[in-house]
Amino acid sequence: MKNKRETTNKKHEFQKSMSLLTLGTELTIPIVVFALLGYWVDTEWDSKPTWMVTGLFVGLIVGAYNFWKIIRKLTKNDK
């Protein structure tokens, strides 16, 4: 029978691997959402491509922040 420490270790490793799997989506989804929102504003206000480019930059910042938070959490747990 496995002891409690081995079970806890396996749970930690599983959580870590799941966090790594979500890294791509954590970076990509905000970029796409903000770019589409900017595109929609551009079509409504006829201001192409001002808001779409702004949305891309905002999405990139938000995505990079999410990415950084996950990496920081994972490296913090390793220590």
N, CA, C and O atoms as CSV, one atom per row, in Angstrom:
chain,resi,resn,atom,element,x,y,z
A,1,MET,N,N,0.836,-1.179,0.000
A,1,MET,CA,C,0.000,0.000,0.000
A,1,MET,C,C,0.888,1.253,0.000
A,1,MET,O,O,1.916,1.304,0.676
A,2,LYS,N,N,0.473,2.242,-0.761
A,2,LYS,CA,C,1.263,3.465,-0.873
A,2,LYS,C,C,1.074,4.314,0.378
A,2,LYS,O,O,0.002,4.360,0.981
A,3,ASN,N,N,2.147,4.971,0.732
A,3,ASN,CA,C,2.009,5.844,1.888
A,3,ASN,C,C,1.450,7.208,1.473
A,3,ASN,O,O,1.332,7.511,0.286
A,4,LYS,N,N,1.121,7.995,2.443
A,4,LYS,CA,C,0.464,9.288,2.209
A,4,LYS,C,C,1.363,10.259,1.440
A,4,LYS,O,O,0.879,11.044,0.624
A,5,ARG,N,N,2.641,10.206,1.695
A,5,ARG,CA,C,3.575,11.123,1.037
A,5,ARG,C,C,3.662,10.852,-0.468
A,5,ARG,O,O,3.708,11.790,-1.264
A,6,GLU,N,N,3.684,9.585,-0.856
A,6,GLU,CA,C,3.741,9.243,-2.273
A,6,GLU,C,C,2.479,9.707,-2.993
A,6,GLU,O,O,2.546,10.208,-4.116
A,7,THR,N,N,1.341,9.539,-2.347
A,7,THR,CA,C,0.072,9.969,-2.932
A,7,THR,C,C,0.051,11.484,-3.104
A,7,THR,O,O,-0.378,11.980,-4.146
A,8,THR,N,N,0.501,12.211,-2.112
A,8,THR,CA,C,0.554,13.669,-2.183
A,8,THR,C,C,1.508,14.119,-3.277
A,8,THR,O,O,1.221,15.073,-4.000
A,9,ASN,N,N,2.641,13.439,-3.401
A,9,ASN,CA,C,3.622,13.755,-4.439
A,9,ASN,C,C,3.030,13.558,-5.830
A,9,ASN,O,O,3.238,14.390,-6.713
A,10,LYS,N,N,2.301,12.472,-6.032
A,10,LYS,CA,C,1.694,12.207,-7.333
A,10,LYS,C,C,0.624,13.234,-7.659
A,10,LYS,O,O,0.495,13.645,-8.812
A,11,LYS,N,N,-0.140,13.651,-6.671
A,11,LYS,CA,C,-1.155,14.684,-6.888
A,11,LYS,C,C,-0.496,15.995,-7.294
A,11,LYS,O,O,-0.973,16.686,-8.194
A,12,HIS,N,N,0.604,16.335,-6.625
A,12,HIS,CA,C,1.333,17.558,-6.943
A,12,HIS,C,C,1.871,17.506,-8.372
A,12,HIS,O,O,1.775,18.492,-9.104
A,13,GLU,N,N,2.427,16.388,-8.768
A,13,GLU,CA,C,2.959,16.241,-10.121
A,13,GLU,C,C,1.850,16.332,-11.162
A,13,GLU,O,O,2.044,16.927,-12.222
A,14,PHE,N,N,0.688,15.747,-10.870
A,14,PHE,CA,C,-0.442,15.821,-11.787
A,14,PHE,C,C,-0.919,17.259,-11.940
A,14,PHE,O,O,-1.171,17.712,-13.057
A,15,GLN,N,N,-1.045,17.978,-10.833
A,15,GLN,CA,C,-1.467,19.381,-10.886
A,15,GLN,C,C,-0.464,20.224,-11.660
A,15,GLN,O,O,-0.848,21.113,-12.421
A,16,LYS,N,N,0.800,19.948,-11.468
A,16,LYS,CA,C,1.848,20.678,-12.185
A,16,LYS,C,C,1.759,20.430,-13.687
A,16,LYS,O,O,1.872,21.365,-14.480
A,17,SER,N,N,1.557,19.178,-14.076
A,17,SER,CA,C,1.467,18.871,-15.504
A,17,SER,C,C,0.214,19.476,-16.117
A,17,SER,O,O,0.255,19.911,-17.268
A,18,MET,N,N,-0.884,19.520,-15.399
A,18,MET,CA,C,-2.099,20.142,-15.915
A,18,MET,C,C,-1.895,21.649,-16.095
A,18,MET,O,O,-2.378,22.230,-17.067
A,19,SER,N,N,-1.195,22.267,-15.177
A,19,SER,CA,C,-0.892,23.696,-15.306
A,19,SER,C,C,-0.032,23.962,-16.534
A,19,SER,O,O,-0.234,24.953,-17.237
A,20,LEU,N,N,0.920,23.086,-16.790
A,20,LEU,CA,C,1.768,23.241,-17.972
A,20,LEU,C,C,0.968,23.081,-19.262
A,20,LEU,O,O,1.256,23.742,-20.260
A,21,LEU,N,N,-0.032,22.210,-19.243
A,21,LEU,CA,C,-0.855,22.008,-20.430
A,21,LEU,C,C,-1.702,23.235,-20.761
A,21,LEU,O,O,-2.046,23.455,-21.923
A,22,THR,N,N,-2.036,24.023,-19.763
A,22,THR,CA,C,-2.885,25.193,-20.002
A,22,THR,C,C,-2.095,26.443,-20.383
A,22,THR,O,O,-2.697,27.478,-20.667
A,23,LEU,N,N,-0.786,26.375,-20.395
A,23,LEU,CA,C,0.024,27.566,-20.684
A,23,LEU,C,C,-0.304,28.183,-22.035
A,23,LEU,O,O,-0.432,29.402,-22.145
A,24,GLY,N,N,-0.439,27.367,-23.044
A,24,GLY,CA,C,-0.728,27.881,-24.389
A,24,GLY,C,C,-2.058,28.612,-24.447
A,24,GLY,O,O,-2.158,29.686,-25.040
A,25,THR,N,N,-3.071,28.034,-23.835
A,25,THR,CA,C,-4.384,28.683,-23.866
A,25,THR,C,C,-4.409,29.940,-23.014
A,25,THR,O,O,-5.087,30.910,-23.353
A,26,GLU,N,N,-3.675,29.929,-21.910
A,26,GLU,CA,C,-3.621,31.119,-21.056
A,26,GLU,C,C,-2.988,32.303,-21.776
A,26,GLU,O,O,-3.292,33.455,-21.465
A,27,LEU,N,N,-2.126,32.030,-22.718
A,27,LEU,CA,C,-1.497,33.089,-23.493
A,27,LEU,C,C,-2.329,33.459,-24.713
A,27,LEU,O,O,-2.443,34.638,-25.049
A,28,THR,N,N,-2.903,32.479,-25.372
A,28,THR,CA,C,-3.581,32.695,-26.647
A,28,THR,C,C,-4.984,33.288,-26.520
A,28,THR,O,O,-5.335,34.205,-27.262
A,29,ILE,N,N,-5.773,32.786,-25.605
A,29,ILE,CA,C,-7.180,33.211,-25.507
A,29,ILE,C,C,-7.335,34.711,-25.278
A,29,ILE,O,O,-8.140,35.328,-25.976
A,30,PRO,N,N,-6.614,35.341,-24.340
A,30,PRO,CA,C,-6.784,36.792,-24.193
A,30,PRO,C,C,-6.417,37.581,-25.452
A,30,PRO,O,O,-7.056,38.585,-25.765
A,31,ILE,N,N,-5.394,37.129,-26.167
A,31,ILE,CA,C,-4.993,37.831,-27.394
A,31,ILE,C,C,-6.119,37.772,-28.415
A,31,ILE,O,O,-6.481,38.789,-29.007
A,32,VAL,N,N,-6.668,36.590,-28.619
A,32,VAL,CA,C,-7.738,36.421,-29.607
A,32,VAL,C,C,-8.990,37.193,-29.193
A,32,VAL,O,O,-9.600,37.874,-30.017
A,33,VAL,N,N,-9.371,37.090,-27.931
A,33,VAL,CA,C,-10.592,37.758,-27.462
A,33,VAL,C,C,-10.475,39.275,-27.598
A,33,VAL,O,O,-11.389,39.918,-28.116
A,34,PHE,N,N,-9.379,39.847,-27.146
A,34,PHE,CA,C,-9.222,41.303,-27.226
A,34,PHE,C,C,-9.078,41.782,-28.671
A,34,PHE,O,O,-9.552,42.865,-29.012
A,35,ALA,N,N,-8.433,40.990,-29.515
A,35,ALA,CA,C,-8.321,41.367,-30.927
A,35,ALA,C,C,-9.695,41.347,-31.597
A,35,ALA,O,O,-10.024,42.254,-32.361
A,36,LEU,N,N,-10.492,40.325,-31.319
A,36,LEU,CA,C,-11.842,40.265,-31.881
A,36,LEU,C,C,-12.729,41.383,-31.353
A,36,LEU,O,O,-13.531,41.952,-32.094
A,37,LEU,N,N,-12.585,41.690,-30.088
A,37,LEU,CA,C,-13.337,42.810,-29.517
A,37,LEU,C,C,-12.935,44.120,-30.189
A,37,LEU,O,O,-13.793,44.943,-30.508
A,38,GLY,N,N,-11.645,44.315,-30.402
A,38,GLY,CA,C,-11.166,45.503,-31.103
A,38,GLY,C,C,-11.640,45.560,-32.538
A,38,GLY,O,O,-11.967,46.631,-33.049
A,39,TYR,N,N,-11.678,44.403,-33.192
A,39,TYR,CA,C,-12.173,44.342,-34.571
A,39,TYR,C,C,-13.652,44.740,-34.621
A,39,TYR,O,O,-14.080,45.479,-35.507
A,40,TRP,N,N,-14.412,44.239,-33.660
A,40,TRP,CA,C,-15.829,44.571,-33.606
A,40,TRP,C,C,-16.025,46.081,-33.396
A,40,TRP,O,O,-16.868,46.692,-34.053
A,41,VAL,N,N,-15.255,46.677,-32.489
A,41,VAL,CA,C,-15.349,48.126,-32.256
A,41,VAL,C,C,-14.962,48.878,-33.526
A,41,VAL,O,O,-15.596,49.874,-33.871
A,42,ASP,N,N,-13.937,48.416,-34.216
A,42,ASP,CA,C,-13.524,49.048,-35.477
A,42,ASP,C,C,-14.631,49.019,-36.525
A,42,ASP,O,O,-14.840,50.001,-37.236
A,43,THR,N,N,-15.339,47.899,-36.622
A,43,THR,CA,C,-16.419,47.821,-37.611
A,43,THR,C,C,-17.607,48.700,-37.221
A,43,THR,O,O,-18.300,49.227,-38.091
A,44,GLU,N,N,-17.845,48.858,-35.927
A,44,GLU,CA,C,-18.960,49.695,-35.481
A,44,GLU,C,C,-18.655,51.185,-35.644
A,44,GLU,O,O,-19.537,51.966,-36.003
A,45,TRP,N,N,-17.413,51.576,-35.382
A,45,TRP,CA,C,-17.033,52.992,-35.409
A,45,TRP,C,C,-16.282,53.377,-36.672
A,45,TRP,O,O,-15.894,54.535,-36.828
A,46,ASP,N,N,-16.071,52.436,-37.570
A,46,ASP,CA,C,-15.332,52.670,-38.809
A,46,ASP,C,C,-13.964,53.305,-38.532
A,46,ASP,O,O,-13.610,54.336,-39.103
A,47,SER,N,N,-13.225,52.673,-37.659
A,47,SER,CA,C,-11.914,53.204,-37.247
A,47,SER,C,C,-10.799,52.187,-37.470
A,47,SER,O,O,-9.849,52.125,-36.690
A,48,LYS,N,N,-10.911,51.394,-38.525
A,48,LYS,CA,C,-9.950,50.313,-38.761
A,48,LYS,C,C,-8.541,50.831,-38.894
A,48,LYS,O,O,-8.375,51.897,-39.486
A,49,PRO,N,N,-7.552,50.203,-38.417
A,49,PRO,CA,C,-7.404,49.062,-37.522
A,49,PRO,C,C,-7.048,49.483,-36.102
A,49,PRO,O,O,-6.458,48.699,-35.358
A,50,THR,N,N,-7.392,50.697,-35.717
A,50,THR,CA,C,-6.957,51.256,-34.432
A,50,THR,C,C,-7.295,50.360,-33.241
A,50,THR,O,O,-6.402,50.013,-32.468
A,51,TRP,N,N,-8.543,49.985,-33.077
A,51,TRP,CA,C,-8.959,49.228,-31.900
A,51,TRP,C,C,-8.516,47.780,-31.962
A,51,TRP,O,O,-8.272,47.167,-30.923
A,52,MET,N,N,-8.407,47.221,-33.154
A,52,MET,CA,C,-7.932,45.848,-33.243
A,52,MET,C,C,-6.467,45.757,-32.810
A,52,MET,O,O,-6.088,44.831,-32.094
A,53,VAL,N,N,-5.662,46.698,-33.234
A,53,VAL,CA,C,-4.247,46.714,-32.826
A,53,VAL,C,C,-4.135,46.956,-31.324
A,53,VAL,O,O,-3.323,46.332,-30.641
A,54,THR,N,N,-4.964,47.871,-30.823
A,54,THR,CA,C,-4.978,48.111,-29.376
A,54,THR,C,C,-5.389,46.848,-28.635
A,54,THR,O,O,-4.793,46.500,-27.615
A,55,GLY,N,N,-6.407,46.161,-29.146
A,55,GLY,CA,C,-6.836,44.903,-28.541
A,55,GLY,C,C,-5.757,43.843,-28.560
A,55,GLY,O,O,-5.617,43.078,-27.606
A,56,LEU,N,N,-4.991,43.790,-29.641
A,56,LEU,CA,C,-3.876,42.839,-29.711
A,56,LEU,C,C,-2.849,43.106,-28.615
A,56,LEU,O,O,-2.383,42.177,-27.955
A,57,PHE,N,N,-2.503,44.361,-28.428
A,57,PHE,CA,C,-1.517,44.702,-27.400
A,57,PHE,C,C,-2.048,44.436,-25.998
A,57,PHE,O,O,-1.328,43.908,-25.150
A,58,VAL,N,N,-3.303,44.799,-25.751
A,58,VAL,CA,C,-3.891,44.538,-24.429
A,58,VAL,C,C,-3.965,43.035,-24.190
A,58,VAL,O,O,-3.637,42.564,-23.100
A,59,GLY,N,N,-4.392,42.281,-25.195
A,59,GLY,CA,C,-4.454,40.827,-25.066
A,59,GLY,C,C,-3.088,40.210,-24.829
A,59,GLY,O,O,-2.956,39.259,-24.059
A,60,LEU,N,N,-2.085,40.744,-25.481
A,60,LEU,CA,C,-0.728,40.247,-25.276
A,60,LEU,C,C,-0.264,40.498,-23.844
A,60,LEU,O,O,0.359,39.632,-23.229
A,61,ILE,N,N,-0.561,41.665,-23.322
A,61,ILE,CA,C,-0.175,41.989,-21.942
A,61,ILE,C,C,-0.909,41.090,-20.952
A,61,ILE,O,O,-0.300,40.548,-20.030
A,62,VAL,N,N,-2.216,40.933,-21.147
A,62,VAL,CA,C,-2.998,40.072,-20.248
A,62,VAL,C,C,-2.536,38.622,-20.350
A,62,VAL,O,O,-2.382,37.950,-19.330
A,63,GLY,N,N,-2.315,38.135,-21.564
A,63,GLY,CA,C,-1.844,36.766,-21.749
A,63,GLY,C,C,-0.471,36.529,-21.143
A,63,GLY,O,O,-0.228,35.494,-20.522
A,64,ALA,N,N,0.417,37.481,-21.323
A,64,ALA,CA,C,1.761,37.352,-20.749
A,64,ALA,C,C,1.703,37.364,-19.223
A,64,ALA,O,O,2.455,36.648,-18.562
A,65,TYR,N,N,0.812,38.178,-18.671
A,65,TYR,CA,C,0.652,38.213,-17.212
A,65,TYR,C,C,0.130,36.867,-16.693
A,65,TYR,O,O,0.630,36.356,-15.691
A,66,ASN,N,N,-0.861,36.297,-17.361
A,66,ASN,CA,C,-1.377,34.980,-16.971
A,66,ASN,C,C,-0.285,33.921,-17.063
A,66,ASN,O,O,-0.146,33.085,-16.169
A,67,PHE,N,N,0.482,33.958,-18.136
A,67,PHE,CA,C,1.592,33.033,-18.350
A,67,PHE,C,C,2.606,33.153,-17.221
A,67,PHE,O,O,3.058,32.149,-16.670
A,68,TRP,N,N,2.956,34.381,-16.883
A,68,TRP,CA,C,3.937,34.644,-15.824
A,68,TRP,C,C,3.425,34.138,-14.478
A,68,TRP,O,O,4.193,33.562,-13.707
A,69,LYS,N,N,2.132,34.346,-14.182
A,69,LYS,CA,C,1.569,33.886,-12.913
A,69,LYS,C,C,1.670,32.372,-12.779
A,69,LYS,O,O,2.010,31.864,-11.711
A,70,ILE,N,N,1.378,31.653,-13.851
A,70,ILE,CA,C,1.443,30.191,-13.791
A,70,ILE,C,C,2.880,29.726,-13.613
A,70,ILE,O,O,3.149,28.850,-12.791
A,71,ILE,N,N,3.797,30.297,-14.364
A,71,ILE,CA,C,5.202,29.912,-14.242
A,71,ILE,C,C,5.724,30.222,-12.842
A,71,ILE,O,O,6.446,29.420,-12.250
A,72,ARG,N,N,5.361,31.374,-12.322
A,72,ARG,CA,C,5.804,31.753,-10.982
A,72,ARG,C,C,5.258,30.784,-9.931
A,72,ARG,O,O,5.976,30.393,-9.011
A,73,LYS,N,N,3.993,30.400,-10.069
A,73,LYS,CA,C,3.390,29.458,-9.139
A,73,LYS,C,C,4.078,28.102,-9.213
A,73,LYS,O,O,4.327,27.472,-8.185
A,74,LEU,N,N,4.384,27.650,-10.429
A,74,LEU,CA,C,5.023,26.352,-10.585
A,74,LEU,C,C,6.442,26.346,-10.021
A,74,LEU,O,O,6.854,25.370,-9.395
A,75,THR,N,N,7.184,27.417,-10.236
A,75,THR,CA,C,8.549,27.451,-9.710
A,75,THR,C,C,8.566,27.657,-8.214
A,75,THR,O,O,9.492,27.215,-7.535
A,76,LYS,N,N,7.553,28.323,-7.691
A,76,LYS,CA,C,7.446,28.518,-6.242
A,76,LYS,C,C,7.187,27.197,-5.540
A,76,LYS,O,O,7.728,26.947,-4.463
A,77,ASN,N,N,6.355,26.341,-6.148
A,77,ASN,CA,C,6.039,25.042,-5.562
A,77,ASN,C,C,7.198,24.078,-5.621
A,77,ASN,O,O,7.256,23.144,-4.821
A,78,ASP,N,N,8.130,24.272,-6.547
A,78,ASP,CA,C,9.270,23.369,-6.677
A,78,ASP,C,C,10.299,23.577,-5.572
A,78,ASP,O,O,11.073,22.672,-5.261
A,79,LYS,N,N,10.308,24.736,-4.996
A,79,LYS,CA,C,11.338,25.035,-3.984
A,79,LYS,C,C,10.972,24.489,-2.638
A,79,LYS,O,O,11.727,24.652,-1.679
